[in-house]
Amino acid sequence: MAQRESLSFFGQMASSILEGISRAEELARQDRARNLHNRLLSQFSGEARVVSDILPQLAEAQDMLAADGLATWIDGNLQTMGATPDSEQIGDLIRFLNRAVASRIYSTQQLPVVHPEAEPYAEVASGVLAVPVSRRPRDYILFFRRELPRQVVWAGEPVKVAHHTTEGTRFSPRKSFDAWRETVRHQSAPWTQADLNVAEALRISFLELMLQVTDDAEKQRKVANDQQDLLIAELNHRVRNILNLIVGLVRQCSDDAQSVTDFSRQVSERVYALAHAHDQITSSGWGPRSVRNMIRVEAGAYLADKADRITITGDEAAIQPDAFATLALVVHELITNSAKYGAFRDSHGGVDIALTCDPDLGLIMDWVEHGGAPVKAPMRRGFGSTIIERAIPHELGGDAMLDFATSGLRARFVIPSVYLADCAPGADTDARIDIGEAAGAGRIDGSVLLVEDNLLIALEVEDSLGLLGASEVHVASSVASALTLIARHRIDFALLDYNLGREQSVRVADELIRLDIPFVFATGYGDTAMIAPQFRDRPILTKPYTHSMMMHAYGQAISHAARHR
């Protein structure tokens, strides 16, 4: 009796110890699951990471579940770790799970039994624990366990022999009751309740993470939409300002023009001046730009061989973009007025420009004409004179002072210091204008292919090409029509608009290269980085362009073709 009680006491003690160990293990697993939950949320919080990047973070969960392989299937994107079926087999398994479960954890230790298509990979994945991580059957975290063959011992071979007689079927008793072993296949180690608890904790963590990521994405989408609305509003504002500016130019030029031809020339020149200034601002980012370089560009574009009669002395200065276009338009008007009435009217005059940076006043630009025809103060103020006198004071709050001396116009302009971005002593004392970029070929020879999708621009350029000497101009608005014209006609030169609506003229350029036909690109982008890298060495015209710019680009294209033959 005492011995029996002693055995009972020790049995209870052993049971209590085992229960304590089991409880401690379960608590440890819960702690690990909780820590994993916190890490997942903290590591993905506030970061521009996608949920599909979570696979490496699940390695600890794989270890906790004693799984041989792990896979995530999120938004159709598969990632795997360890021993898993291949992508096609997992895709088939996902389709089975979508039919078999409804947003709940699914586990089996004998997958080939419930899903016969899994038999070919039973050795790798006889057991699967599927954790759904979306509201509808679609996304899963999958844990796999290898096949674990087991031997079952029977008290004798469990097979009875059937005998068929005229009286029916009879079964003979087993002939032997010796131990008989059977190997059971296509099964893994079973998933325990503790495993399912870990999987449920992981599912809750992942759903919370998905909600967090979705919330972050919605916030980012709202910010992006707000920014887009702001950009559209700003673009609309600037386009309207540009249209108003063009309307103002047209009206003002109509008051000064002596003829339709003169009117057209004045409007075109002022639009080109604004375009050149804008290109200089945007050529390397919307930042401060050199005043000296702006003067060189304006003089080279509008004075041609007379541009070397301008000298620039003094400081090297850079001004902010919002002042640059205004000063560029003033310089353009000074140059055109001097060409019509002042220093550049004959072959003897010139202009000295001195740039001085004053820490209090800002940038001072002195313009002094000399050696030209005698100057008289205008009896009336035309649009150009109005721009020269009023643009800087009105738009920038600076000063403009003009003296119509007999020897030549003398003017001083002050750009307030708030617009002065940088200033340094000049590197030279007599910087003459380099007009190399303004030179071009004499005339365009032969038949020309013009590829341009805007009708008004195409008509204008077609007329210009004819005036510049082209014997025939073939116009295309798409890649297909351009290739057809190349196949049907002799083409001696081509001018290609790079962007044609929803396509680019790259295929046309490739065909011209194959046929050894010189060409230039035209683009509305100020930055040529939009051009494909293989064409960066080709001549490029930036819209809008003048006759002299077209002739210069034509000369470059002919030279490029000759060098590469």
Buried (B, 14 or more C-beta within 10 A) or exposed (E): EEEEEEEEEEEEEEEEEEEEEEEEEBEEBBEBBEEBBEEBEEBBEEEEEEBBBBBEBBEBBBEBBEBBBBBBBBEEEBBBBBBBBEEEBBEBBBEBBBEEBEEEBBBBBBBBBEBEEBBEBBEBBBBBBBBBBBEEBBBBBBBBBBBBEEEEEBEEBEEEEEEEEEEEEEEEEBEEEEEBEEEEBBBBBEBEEBBBBBBBBBBEBBBEBBEBBEEBEEEEEEEEEEEEEEEEEEEEEEEEEEEEBBEEBBEBBEEBBEEEEEBEBBBBBBBBBBBBBBBBBBBEEEEBBBBBBBBBBBBBBBBBEBBBBBBBBBBBBBBBBEBBBBBBBBBBBBBBBBBEBBBBBEEEBBBBBBBBBEEEBBBBBBBBBBBBBEBEEEEEEBBBBBBBBEBBBEBBEBBBEBEBBEBBBBBBBBBBBBBBBEBEEBEEEEBBBEBEBBEBBEEBBEBBBBBBBBEEBBEBBBEBBBEBBBEBBBBBBBBEBBBEBBEEEEBBBBBBBBBBEEEBBBEBBEBBBEEEBBBBBBBBBBEBEBBEEEBEEBBBBBBBBBEBBBBBBBBBBBEBBEEEE
